[in-house]
Amino acid sequence: MSLKYRDHSRLDKWMTQFDFKHSGIGYAYRYQESKGDVEHRFRVSLPKYLKYNGFSVAPRFEYRAFDKESKDDFANVWLRFQYAKKFGAFKVYAKTQPKFAIDRDGYDDGEYYEAQNNYGVDYKVSDKLTVGVYLEQNHNDDRDVKSEFVATKISYKF
């Protein structure tokens, strides 16, 4: 199980997310506020099904529900392609995660509409503590970068 909190320093946006994994399948609920608007996000992440020499592929299903009347609820499927390599206590990774629409206004079902890509490094301080830094790039339906940021993360296993 994990609990995440993210606050964007230059935006009026924050989120908290609760995750748990059972039998290799991840389940998550995210509560997010952006400029006063609330979003509820439900996720199911399937295990990596193609693994080869540091490369892997894993699908994720997501449903997004909005409290704002003018925003339509929709779902999507992610295909998460990842490469990770360990160097002692360091792990370097790159993830590209295209998203495909399901019942999203302006897109046909199954049509690519955006991607979220991460490039980072984690350092395992101890068996319980890991720290890291990564670059996240979000791409639009033309595959142009629409936003990017550098983030830090701290993971502690209880």
C-alpha positions as CSV (number, residue, x, y, z in Angstrom):
1,M,0.0,0.0,0.0
2,S,1.1,3.6,-0.5
3,L,-0.1,7.1,0.0
4,K,1.1,9.9,-2.4
5,Y,0.7,13.6,-2.1
6,R,1.7,16.0,-4.9
7,D,1.5,19.8,-4.8
8,H,2.5,21.9,-7.8
9,S,4.4,24.9,-6.5
10,R,3.4,27.3,-9.4
11,L,-0.1,26.0,-10.0
12,D,-3.3,26.0,-8.0
13,K,-3.3,22.2,-8.1
14,W,-2.7,19.3,-5.6
15,M,-3.6,15.7,-5.3
16,T,-3.5,12.7,-3.0
17,Q,-3.6,9.1,-4.1
18,F,-4.1,5.8,-2.2
19,D,-2.7,2.7,-3.9
20,F,-2.7,-1.0,-2.9
21,K,-1.6,-4.1,-4.7
22,H,-3.1,-7.5,-4.4
23,S,-2.0,-10.6,-6.4
24,G,0.2,-8.4,-8.7
25,I,-2.7,-6.1,-9.7
26,G,-2.6,-2.4,-8.5
27,Y,-5.7,-0.5,-7.5
28,A,-5.7,3.3,-6.9
29,Y,-8.0,6.2,-6.0
30,R,-6.9,9.8,-6.5
31,Y,-8.5,12.9,-5.3
32,Q,-7.3,16.0,-7.1
33,E,-8.1,19.7,-7.0
34,S,-7.2,22.0,-9.8
35,K,-8.2,25.7,-9.5
36,G,-11.0,24.6,-7.2
37,D,-12.4,21.9,-9.5
38,V,-12.4,18.3,-8.1
39,E,-11.5,15.2,-10.0
40,H,-11.9,11.6,-8.8
41,R,-9.6,9.1,-10.5
42,F,-9.9,5.3,-10.3
43,R,-7.1,3.1,-11.6
44,V,-6.4,-0.6,-12.2
45,S,-2.8,-1.5,-13.2
46,L,-2.1,-4.9,-14.5
47,P,1.3,-6.6,-13.9
48,K,4.1,-6.3,-16.4
49,Y,3.4,-8.9,-19.1
50,L,6.4,-8.5,-21.4
51,K,9.7,-8.5,-19.7
52,Y,13.1,-8.7,-21.4
53,N,16.5,-7.5,-20.3
54,G,15.2,-4.4,-18.4
55,F,12.4,-3.6,-20.8
56,S,8.8,-4.2,-19.8
57,V,5.2,-3.4,-20.9
58,A,2.2,-3.1,-18.6
59,P,-1.4,-1.9,-19.2
60,R,-3.4,0.4,-17.0
61,F,-7.2,1.2,-17.1
62,E,-8.3,4.6,-15.6
63,Y,-11.7,6.2,-15.1
64,R,-11.8,10.0,-14.4
65,A,-14.9,11.6,-12.9
66,F,-15.3,15.4,-12.5
67,D,-17.5,17.3,-10.1
68,K,-17.7,20.2,-12.6
69,E,-20.8,20.0,-14.7
70,S,-19.1,21.3,-17.8
71,K,-16.5,18.5,-17.8
72,D,-17.5,15.0,-19.1
73,D,-16.3,11.9,-17.3
74,F,-14.2,9.5,-19.4
75,A,-11.9,6.5,-19.3
76,N,-8.6,5.6,-20.9
77,V,-6.2,2.8,-21.4
78,W,-2.5,3.4,-20.9
79,L,0.3,1.2,-22.3
80,R,3.3,1.7,-20.1
81,F,6.6,0.9,-21.7
82,Q,9.6,1.0,-19.4
83,Y,13.3,0.4,-19.4
84,A,15.1,0.2,-16.0
85,K,18.7,-0.6,-15.2
86,K,20.3,-1.0,-11.7
87,F,23.8,0.2,-11.0
88,G,24.5,-0.7,-7.4
89,A,22.2,1.4,-5.2
90,F,21.1,3.5,-8.2
91,K,18.2,2.6,-10.6
92,V,17.9,4.6,-13.9
93,Y,14.6,4.4,-15.7
94,A,12.7,5.7,-18.7
95,K,8.9,5.3,-19.2
96,T,6.8,6.2,-22.1
97,Q,3.1,5.9,-21.4
98,P,0.7,6.6,-24.3
99,K,-3.0,6.9,-23.4
100,F,-5.9,5.8,-25.6
101,A,-9.4,7.3,-25.2
102,I,-12.6,5.5,-24.1
103,D,-15.7,7.7,-24.3
104,R,-13.7,10.9,-24.3
105,D,-15.2,13.9,-26.1
106,G,-13.4,14.7,-29.3
107,Y,-11.7,11.3,-29.7
108,D,-12.8,7.9,-31.1
109,D,-12.6,5.0,-28.7
110,G,-9.0,3.6,-28.9
111,E,-7.5,6.8,-30.4
112,Y,-4.3,8.1,-29.0
113,Y,-4.8,11.4,-27.2
114,E,-1.8,12.1,-25.0
115,A,1.2,10.5,-23.3
116,Q,3.0,10.9,-19.9
117,N,6.7,10.1,-20.0
118,N,9.2,9.9,-17.1
119,Y,13.0,9.8,-17.0
120,G,14.6,9.5,-13.7
121,V,17.1,8.0,-11.2
122,D,16.4,6.5,-7.8
123,Y,18.9,5.9,-5.0
124,K,18.3,3.2,-2.5
125,V,19.5,4.6,0.8
126,S,18.5,1.5,2.8
127,D,16.1,-1.5,2.5
128,K,13.3,0.9,3.6
129,L,14.2,4.3,2.1
130,T,14.6,5.3,-1.5
131,V,15.0,8.9,-2.9
132,G,14.8,10.0,-6.5
133,V,14.5,12.7,-9.0
134,Y,12.8,12.6,-12.4
135,L,11.6,14.6,-15.4
136,E,8.0,14.3,-16.4
137,Q,6.9,15.3,-19.9
138,N,3.2,15.4,-20.9
139,H,2.5,15.2,-24.6
140,N,-0.6,16.2,-26.5
141,D,-2.3,14.4,-29.3
142,D,0.2,15.8,-31.8
143,R,3.0,14.3,-29.6
144,D,4.2,17.9,-28.8
145,V,5.3,18.5,-25.2
146,K,2.5,20.5,-23.5
147,S,4.1,20.5,-20.0
148,E,7.1,19.3,-18.2
149,F,8.5,19.5,-14.7
150,V,11.3,18.1,-12.5
151,A,10.2,16.4,-9.3
152,T,11.7,14.7,-6.3
153,K,10.3,11.6,-4.6
154,I,10.9,9.9,-1.3
155,S,9.7,6.3,-0.7
156,Y,9.7,4.7,2.7
157,K,8.6,1.1,3.3
158,F,7.0,0.4,6.7
